[in-house]
Amino acid sequence: MFGNFGAVHDIGDVIGLLLNLLAIAIFIRAILSWVAPDPTNPLVQILDQITEPILGPLRQVIPRIGMIDISPLVAIILLSFLGQLVAQSI
């Protein structure tokens, strides 16, 4: 899922790397949400700034399942799919 970070040879690899890093940031944010992190923590603020442009619109479309927000899961799947499309087209 998180790809090969050692091989960056062309623009497709760079895009793939950025998509993988974004998926990792979303995963970390989802895990941190389980422990109610301090919103003033710089790491939490950076993760929010990086991931909210993707998660915010998804939350408007994808309803919660009870108390569970599945938008991070959907975002990671979409990023993985997009990364595969980029890798195949370039």
C-alpha positions, 0 to 999 in steps of 0.5 A: 500500500505504501509503495517503494520510497527508494526508487524515484526516477521520473514525474510518475514516481514523484507523484506516486511518492506524494500520494503515498505520503498523503495516504500515510498522513491520513492513516496517522491522523486516523490513528491519532483520532482514537486517542483525542490528541491535543489540537494545539500540538504542532504535529496534529495541526500539520496533519490537519492542514495536509489532510483536511483538503481531502477528508473535508469534502469526503465527509460531506458526501460519506455519512458516518456509520454510527460513531465511525468516520470512514472517510479516511479509509475511503481517502486511502483507497482513492489515493491508492487507486489514483497512484495505480492510474498514474503509475500505469499511464506514465 
